């Protein structure tokens, strides 16, 4: 059954108030301000498909705001995906600003303040559902909100295509069928959340171990790159930075600490080679250290001697073997696990 709200018959002087009430009644408590000397008419056509409400909204320029006070009035447990058809929209939430153009979509979380600017005539379809209907964590949901999803390819394109077809058919679906199709739509949104955020905990230890081995191999091949960072490492393996940190936590270390351990081990090896005429600074730069002074401090902290002292000791034979690094300490004072792959430290 369709619910249609139309402000065209409403006198222009009363249209803004009527539209404000219509939008807040359809979705959640919102502050809606129409823009222009004579507010344009607007329509909202809504359908209920199981846990999913599907609403096509068409109107003129306006600004929509969700404040902390309005959150306290209700609806904070809902999310809304807006698939833009005509016009543009600027969504702001959590310090992010995203511009929606026709064909793209974004998700807003009613539990946190947001603002949406629609500078001209527009049309979009809103998919509104309780957050409990999608089995993902709040942290994963934050990966989705206030992010513009283009629909040129990938999972976002699949989600948009499915939602658009579902919206076109919403008025003619039997209730039972509509509920099952809505469940599929919410499952697709969960897939999108997991793809964007990465699983919060690896599902299987063996899968995490295999990923960790590939990541470590990649790091060892790129140790000389001073721009090697968790963000670049994660992007190279198509995982989130959060997931990357999680798999290193299984070994009691961090990405940055493991990278530093490998770099120090290789610098120590090169400094011990009598035939290697490179300066200490050159050895440090070879393995990704940008600052020679930082390298010297880090080396001394790890091995108890300066790079020059280590080189001199290795050259004169005073060291019976490679110095063992001092265990690094985490924020809570725990000893970090030594590197366990590729280069011994």
PyMOL commands that set and color helices and strands:
alter all, ss='L'
color gray80, all
select helices_A, chain A and resi 12-26+68-71+131-133+138-144+154-172+175-197+205-221+230-236+241-249+255-271+280-286+292-303+307-316
alter helices_A, ss='H'
color red, helices_A
select strands_A, chain A and resi 3-6+31-34+43-49+52-59+62-66+78-86+89-93+96-100+105-109+114-118+122-130
alter strands_A, ss='S'
color yellow, strands_A
deselect
rebuild
show_as cartoon
